[in-house]
Amino acid sequence: MTNWTGKHVLILGAARQGLALARWLSRHGANVTLNDSRREEELASAKKSLSDVNVSWATGGHPLELLDKTDMLCLSGGVPLTLPIVEEAIKRGIPLSNDSQIFMEVVPCKTVGITGSAGKTTTTTLVGEMAKKDAEGRRQKAESSSLILHPSSFTGGNIGDPLINYVDDMTADDIAVLELSSFQLDQMTVSPNIAAILNITPNHLDRHGTMEAYTNAKARILEFQSANDTAILGRDDKGAWSLKNRVKGNLLTFSLQDLEEGLNGTYLHDDLLSLRDGFAYIPLLMREKVHLRGAHNVANVLAAFAIGHAAGFKLDDMLEAAEEFRGVPHRLELVRELRGVRWYNDSIATAPERAAAAVHAFTEPVVLMLGGRDKNLPWGDLAKLIHERVDHVVVFGEAGQMIQKTITSVGGERGVDVRRATTLKEAVTLAAEVASKGDVVLLSPGGTSFDEFKDFAERGEAFRKWVSELS
């Protein structure tokens, strides 16, 4: 749909994505109703932010009669497809969409989309930094040549500002870099020009039900590409690499190992990040210049170089961005060192596999903080790793008791001290009691934050605060 004038659009969820989409659709002539299960008094700031546009509100529930005059239903991130109003819309044949889908339908410039079970925010942010430097370079070149060209880069999607906020200001010379979640991809019928799937490991099974459904949601990023487009798939990940037969255009990959003959992309050889494209071989930078901890972050940097190469970024711009990059908050973020103990915030780790990757990033003794709300994911492999690598575990939140039982039931030659707290704040106190000089205390929960916080960022900020108050 490109002409929104007079169309009746119902948006579920008055958070960041829903608010941005409501504003854009209203300004483009749609009759917008924003529906949220929260009470009206809880939405005061949200309503105030849209006071300058004509938007109707329906709060306190999701009555099915809202669908009676609806031409399209738009879902904010995290709204489950099993919600009765969504199921009813599907029964009635009302089309579903979201802010990223609508953005992709109208964006005038080249697009880069990045998805994966882990690492997509770090990779998207680094690609965004590369894009920014590339746009600045093209802008300076245009100015020196007296050309009327003002290329810009935009980074957002599932992180930062929804790019629908900026699409009306974009031109054909720009580039848009989007992080895309499986929730957003579920409704997508447009693919980005450059589409990257970093990895597909068990995640969000509480939403998708099965790994097959989750994988199919991720695969939609490739589904609508053309022969002129490029896909980047992680070579070391079975889930991502299994989709290589669905690639319709050019295929690039990235790996922590040497690439097989005939594959183009980025790889690690003798601690040197390198790029191969046909007969061209380009050394990039030494691993020691990557400031992020862990092999998984080296893989993220390799992915960013492969994506940047596909986008046509200059090598110098990519190298400069990579060498300057210090990571993203709440992702193996060093909070402080106190009495020889270093505290790390990895609140983004909302799946056991991500927590395992964080543990692998350290050689020091680890005090691991696990908990939050479970997403119906397997914890057995992480429990085995804990018996191999971790001395102390502090569990907390809704999933705390289940995690404790899993660790205990797995067993192992090494004894593991497991303590249970009710809240994250109490868990910080327990971790401080067991940590000794030379240890790393690692908050890498493996569960979501929704039992105690609104999102992983709020949880990470609370962790920072309570750690900084330790004395």
ABEGO torsion letter per residue (X at the ends): XABABGBBBBBBEABAAAAAAAAAAAAAGBBBBBBBABBAAAAAAAAAAAAABBBBBBBGEBBAAAAAABABBBBBBGBBAABAAAAAAAAAGBBBBBAAAAAAAABABBBBBBBEABGAAAAAAAAAAAAAAAAAAAAAAAAAAGBBBBBBBBBBEABEBBAAAAAAABBAABBBBBBBBAAAAAABABBBABBBBABBBBBGAAAAGBAAAAAAAAAAAAAABBAABBBBBBAABAAAAAAAAABABBBBBBBABBBBBGBBEBBBBGGBBBBBBEABBBBBBBAAABABBEAAAAAAAAAAAAAAAAAGBBAAAAAAAAAABAEBBGBGBBABBBGGBBBBBAAABABAAAAAAAAAABABBBBBBBEEBBAGBBAAAAAAAAAAABABBBBBEAAAAAAAAAAAAAEEABBBBBBBBABAAAAAAAAAAABBBGBBBBBBAGBBAAAABABAAAAAAAAAAAAAABX
